[in-house]
Amino acid sequence: MDHRHVLRALSGLLIVLFVAMISTTVVSVALPQIIGSLDGTQSQYTWVVTATLLASTASTPIWGKLADLFSKKLLLQIAIGLFVVSSIACGFAQSTEQLIAFRAVQGLGMGALQVLVQVIIAAMISP
């Protein structure tokens, strides 16, 4: 892979990772309004954040192992799809329970993106 292709791939990977990470920050700013409009409680407010972080943290090593066994490109495409679909589902959630469930699925995609981007960068650029 020549230098231009490496930079192009690296840019795409880092943009994907940036969008996944910024989604947590953006949602935390708007979350009080979102929970209020869904008639949620303080406990549910906490679970919206916790479900995402818990799913992301728990799934990261699993995605890392899958990257050792299967195509990294395919796994990255699945992770992006999972993250995008669950983000859209979060936008259409009709209750806090749905929002918590969709944010947990989003966390699975986020955990995958975190580890897969790093694995792919390590495979592209040797030390």
C-alpha positions in Angstrom: 0.0 0.0 0.0 1.6 3.3 -1.0 1.7 6.4 1.2 -1.4 8.1 -0.3 -3.6 5.0 0.2 -2.4 4.6 3.8 -3.3 8.3 4.5 -6.7 7.9 2.8 -7.5 4.7 4.7 -6.2 6.2 8.0 -8.4 9.3 7.5 -11.5 7.2 7.0 -10.8 5.0 10.0 -10.2 8.0 12.2 -13.3 9.8 11.1 -15.4 6.7 11.9 -13.8 6.5 15.3 -14.4 10.2 15.9 -18.1 10.0 15.0 -18.5 7.0 17.4 -16.8 8.8 20.2 -18.5 12.1 19.7 -22.0 10.5 19.8 -21.5 9.8 23.5 -20.7 13.4 24.2 -23.4 14.9 22.0 -26.1 12.7 23.6 -25.0 13.5 27.1 -25.6 17.2 26.5 -29.2 16.5 25.1 -30.0 13.6 27.4 -31.9 15.5 30.1 -34.3 16.9 27.4 -34.6 13.5 25.7 -35.4 11.7 29.0 -37.8 14.5 30.0 -39.7 14.2 26.7 -39.9 10.4 27.1 -41.2 10.8 30.7 -38.2 9.0 32.1 -36.8 8.8 35.6 -33.4 9.6 37.0 -32.6 5.9 37.2 -33.4 5.5 33.5 -31.3 8.5 32.7 -28.4 6.8 34.3 -29.1 3.5 32.5 -29.0 5.2 29.1 -25.4 6.2 29.7 -24.4 3.0 31.6 -25.9 0.6 29.0 -23.8 2.2 26.2 -20.5 2.1 28.2 -21.2 -1.4 29.6 -21.9 -2.9 26.2 -18.9 -1.1 24.6 -16.5 -2.2 27.4 -17.8 -5.8 27.5 -17.7 -6.3 23.7 -14.3 -4.8 22.9 -12.3 -8.0 23.7 -14.8 -10.1 21.8 -14.5 -8.0 18.7 -10.7 -8.1 19.0 -10.8 -11.9 19.0 -13.1 -11.9 16.1 -10.7 -9.7 14.2 -8.0 -12.4 14.7 -10.4 -15.0 13.2 -12.3 -13.2 10.4 -11.9 -10.5 7.8 -11.2 -7.1 9.5 -12.8 -5.2 6.7 -16.0 -7.2 6.9 -16.1 -6.8 10.7 -15.6 -3.1 10.4 -18.4 -2.8 7.9 -20.7 -4.8 10.2 -19.7 -2.6 13.1 -20.4 0.6 11.2 -23.7 -0.8 10.1 -24.6 -1.8 13.6 -23.6 1.6 15.0 -25.6 3.5 12.3 -28.7 1.4 12.5 -28.8 1.6 16.3 -28.2 5.3 16.2 -31.2 5.8 13.9 -33.2 3.5 16.2 -32.3 5.6 19.2 -33.7 8.6 17.3 -37.0 6.9 16.9 -37.2 5.4 20.4 -40.7 5.9 21.9 -39.8 5.0 25.5 -36.8 5.1 27.8 -36.7 1.3 27.8 -36.3 1.3 24.0 -33.7 4.1 24.2 -31.7 2.0 26.8 -31.9 -1.1 24.6 -30.9 0.8 21.4 -28.1 2.6 23.2 -26.8 -0.8 24.4 -26.8 -2.1 20.8 -25.0 1.2 19.9 -22.4 0.4 22.6 -21.8 -3.0 20.9 -21.0 -1.1 17.6 -18.9 1.5 19.4 -16.9 -1.2 21.2 -16.3 -2.9 17.8 -15.2 0.4 16.2 -12.8 1.2 19.0 -10.9 -2.0 18.7 -11.2 -2.7 15.0 -9.9 0.7 14.0 -6.8 0.2 16.1 -6.3 -3.4 14.8 -6.6 -2.2 11.2 -4.2 0.7 11.7 -1.7 -1.8 13.3 -2.0 -4.1 10.4 -1.6 -1.2 7.8 1.3 0.5 9.5 4.0 -1.8 10.8 6.1 -0.6 13.8 
